[in-house]
Amino acid sequence: MSTTDPKPSADKGGADAKTVAGAAAFSKFIAVLQLVADADAPPNVAKLSAASGYPRPTVHRIVAALQAEGMIVATGTGNTFNLGPRLVNLASRSWERSDLRLAAVDALMDLRNSTSETIHLAVPSQGEMVYIEKLESPHAVRMASRIGTRVSLTSSSVGKAYLATLDMREREALLVHAPLRRFTANTLTDLDEIRRELIATEQRGYAEDREENEEAISCYGAAIRGADGRTVGCISISMPTFRLQNDPQSRYIEPLLAACRAVAARLGPTAGR
């Protein structure tokens, strides 16, 4: 509430204060839980405190509460923590019931079988893209990603495919807050370059990741449009760059775009609403 807002009644003010305080506490729990999920190795309280900026006693209390609810578990080595069974169960239920994932299953399998490469299904989430499905390549060399992995909007093919479908106002709102991290030597970190790349992506109807998100990995991505024209998710084909075929248009892009259309058709007229 701003300082110019009228002062609420005592009853209403008390309810609002409790709501705000509860939301702030909940945000801290979610922030610590996200740090555990995103860590390359199970973190301890000291690392969680440093990464979150919260004092160690606060993190201790949060960790204890998350453990009590089965959201995280101690690994038994160095007082470190991993995601717990209750959270994993909730996540799997969410994925299983996802209308988009269910509608996409057949098309994703067809795309994986026709290209023999790794296929991802991703959705936008808080300024990033999150993989909600992954079909592995049958080849020996595979991707290190997993369901739940979050990837950058500006360096991944699914992120660029999503951004390219937004109107300029929405696109800019996301771009100006994007972290623009450099993941490889090829990662675009200049906003003007990224804007030009998104215009090119919009014009050709698909996105390219030229070893921008991960060393030696190339990807093509495209958007799944709902009945209202808005993007509900994106599909990507990912492979080691050394396996790229000479005719990407027929080998990857046409099957990718066909898969996106098939998923949109399966979703029906309520998609995106």
C-alpha positions in Angstrom: 0.0 0.0 0.0 1.4 3.4 -0.9 1.7 6.2 1.7 -1.0 8.2 -0.2 -3.6 5.4 0.2 -6.4 6.1 2.6 -6.0 4.4 6.0 -8.2 1.3 6.2 -10.4 0.3 9.1 -8.7 -1.6 11.9 -10.4 -4.9 11.0 -9.6 -4.6 7.3 -6.1 -3.4 7.9 -5.4 -6.4 10.2 -6.6 -8.8 7.5 -4.6 -7.2 4.8 -1.5 -7.2 7.0 -1.9 -10.9 7.7 -2.4 -11.6 4.0 0.8 -9.7 3.1 2.8 -11.2 5.8 1.7 -14.7 4.9 2.5 -14.1 1.2 6.0 -12.8 2.1 6.7 -15.9 4.3 5.4 -18.2 1.6 7.6 -16.5 -1.0 10.7 -17.3 1.2 9.7 -21.0 1.4 9.2 -21.1 -2.4 12.6 -19.4 -3.0 14.5 -21.9 -0.8 12.6 -24.8 -2.4 13.5 -23.5 -5.9 17.2 -23.2 -4.9 17.2 -26.8 -3.8 15.6 -27.8 -7.1 18.0 -25.8 -9.2 21.2 -26.7 -7.5 23.7 -28.8 -9.4 24.5 -30.7 -6.2 22.5 -31.0 -3.0 23.0 -27.7 -1.1 23.5 -27.2 2.7 22.0 -24.4 4.8 25.1 -22.2 4.3 24.8 -22.4 0.5 21.0 -21.8 0.7 21.6 -18.8 2.9 24.2 -17.3 0.6 22.1 -17.9 -2.5 18.9 -16.6 -1.1 20.2 -13.7 1.0 18.2 -14.9 4.0 20.0 -15.2 7.4 21.0 -18.7 8.4 18.5 -18.9 11.3 15.7 -18.1 8.8 16.9 -20.7 6.4 17.2 -23.3 9.2 13.5 -22.7 10.1 12.4 -22.9 6.5 14.4 -26.1 5.9 13.0 -27.7 9.0 9.4 -26.9 7.9 10.0 -28.1 4.4 11.5 -31.4 5.8 8.5 -31.8 8.1 6.1 -31.5 5.1 8.2 -34.0 3.0 9.1 -31.3 0.5 12.8 -31.8 0.9 14.9 -34.6 2.5 18.4 -34.7 4.1 20.8 -36.6 1.9 22.9 -37.9 4.9 26.1 -36.3 3.6 27.2 -33.0 4.9 23.7 -31.9 6.0 22.7 -31.3 2.4 19.2 -31.5 1.0 17.3 -32.9 -2.0 13.7 -32.6 -3.2 11.4 -34.8 -1.1 8.9 -37.5 -2.1 5.8 -35.3 -1.5 7.0 -32.6 -3.9 8.0 -35.2 -6.5 4.5 -36.8 -6.2 2.8 -33.4 -6.6 4.9 -32.6 -9.6 4.2 -35.9 -11.3 0.5 -35.5 -10.7 0.6 -32.1 -12.3 2.5 -33.4 -15.4 0.2 -36.4 -15.7 -2.9 -34.1 -15.7 -1.5 -31.4 -17.9 -3.9 -31.0 -20.9 -1.0 -29.8 -23.0 1.2 -32.7 -22.2 -1.6 -35.2 -22.8 -2.5 -33.6 -26.1 1.2 -33.6 -27.2 2.2 -37.2 -26.3 1.5 -38.8 -29.7 2.9 -35.9 -31.8 6.1 -35.8 -29.6 6.6 -39.5 -30.0 6.2 -39.3 -33.8 8.6 -36.4 -33.9 11.2 -38.2 -31.9 10.8 -41.4 -34.0 11.1 -39.5 -37.3 14.2 -37.4 -36.3 15.8 -39.8 -33.8 16.7 -36.8 -31.7 15.7 -35.5 -28.2 12.3 -33.8 -28.1 11.3 -31.3 -25.4 7.9 -29.7 -24.6 8.2 -26.5 -22.7 5.9 -23.8 -21.2 6.6 -20.3 -20.1 7.0 -19.7 -16.3 8.2 -16.6 -14.5 10.4 -15.2 -17.2 11.9 -18.6 -18.3 10.8 -21.8 -20.0 10.2 -25.0 -18.2 10.4 -28.5 -19.7 7.3 -30.5 -18.9 8.1 -33.4 -21.1 11.2 -34.9 -22.6 11.6 -37.8 -25.1 15.2 -39.1 -25.3 17.0 -39.7 -28.5 17.8 -43.4 -29.1 21.4 -42.4 -29.9 24.2 -43.0 -27.3 25.0 -39.2 -27.0 22.0 -37.6 -25.2 21.0 -34.3 -23.6 21.6 -33.7 -19.9 18.2 -31.9 -19.5 15.3 -33.3 -17.5 11.6 -32.6 -16.9 11.5 -29.5 -14.7 14.6 -27.9 -16.1 14.3 -24.2 -16.6 15.9 -22.5 -19.6 16.5 -19.0 -20.7 14.0 -17.2 -22.9 16.8 -15.6 -24.9 19.3 -18.4 -25.4 17.0 -21.5 -25.9 15.1 -22.4 -29.0 11.8 -22.8 -27.0 12.4 -19.4 -25.3 13.0 -17.6 -28.6 10.1 -19.4 -30.3 7.8 -18.2 -27.4 9.1 -14.6 -27.4 8.7 -14.3 -31.2 5.0 -14.9 -30.9 4.4 -12.1 -28.5 3.4 -8.6 -29.5 6.2 -6.0 -29.1 4.9 -4.6 -25.8 4.8 -8.1 -24.1 8.1 -9.1 -25.7 9.9 -5.9 -24.5 8.5 -6.3 -21.0 10.2 -9.7 -20.7 13.4 -8.7 -22.5 14.2 -5.7 -20.3 14.1 -8.0 -17.2 15.9 -10.9 -18.8 19.2 -11.7 -17.0 21.1 -12.2 -20.4 23.5 -14.7 -18.9 26.3 -16.0 -21.2 26.1 -19.8 -21.3 28.5 -20.3 -24.2 30.7 -18.3 -26.6 27.7 -18.2 -28.9 25.1 -16.8 -26.4 23.6 -13.5 -27.5 23.8 -11.0 -24.6 23.2 -7.8 -26.5 19.6 -6.7 -26.5 19.6 -5.3 -30.0 21.1 -8.5 -31.4 18.4 -10.5 -29.5 15.7 -8.2 -30.9 16.9 -8.8 -34.5 17.1 -12.5 -33.8 13.5 -12.6 -32.6 12.3 -10.6 -35.7 14.0 -13.2 -37.9 12.5 -16.0 -35.8 9.0 -14.5 -36.2 9.5 -14.2 -40.0 10.6 -17.7 -40.6 8.2 -19.3 -38.1 10.7 -21.3 -36.0 13.7 -20.6 -33.7 17.3 -21.7 -33.8 19.7 -22.3 -30.9 23.1 -22.4 -32.4 25.0 -23.7 -29.5 23.8 -20.7 -27.5 22.4 -22.5 -24.5 24.7 -25.4 -24.2 28.1 -26.2 -25.8 28.0 -28.4 -28.8 24.2 -28.7 -28.8 22.0 -27.3 -31.5 18.2 -27.0 -31.4 15.2 -26.0 -33.4 12.0 -24.7 -31.6 8.5 -23.8 -32.6 5.4 -22.6 -30.8 2.1 -24.3 -30.3 -0.7 -21.8 -30.8 -4.1 -22.0 -29.0 -7.4 -21.2 -30.7 -7.0 -17.6 -29.6 -3.7 -17.3 -31.3 -1.6 -17.1 -28.1 1.2 -19.6 -27.5 0.4 -22.3 -24.9 3.8 -24.1 -25.2 6.8 -24.8 -27.4 8.4 -27.9 -28.9 12.1 -28.3 -29.6 14.4 -30.8 -31.4 17.8 -30.9 -29.8 20.9 -32.8 -30.9 24.7 -32.7 -30.7 25.9 -30.3 -33.4 28.0 -33.1 -35.0 24.8 -35.0 -35.8 23.1 -32.1 -37.7 21.8 -33.3 -41.1 22.5 -31.3 -44.3 18.8 -30.6 -45.0 17.4 -29.1 -41.8 14.2 -27.9 -43.5 12.9 -31.4 -44.4 14.8 -33.3 -41.7 13.8 -31.2 -38.6 11.8 -28.0 -39.3 8.9 -29.4 -41.4 8.3 -32.3 -38.9 8.6 -29.8 -36.0 6.0 -27.4 -37.4 3.7 -30.4 -38.2 4.0 -31.6 -34.6 3.0 -28.1 -33.3 0.0 -28.0 -35.6 -1.1 -31.6 -34.5 -0.9 -30.6 -30.8 -2.9 -27.5 -31.4 -5.5 -29.5 -33.2 -5.7 -32.0 -30.3 -6.1 -29.2 -27.8 -9.2 -28.0 -29.7 -11.0 -24.6 -29.5 -10.4 -24.1 -25.8 -6.6 -24.1 -26.1 -4.9 -21.1 -24.5 -8.1 -20.0 -22.8 
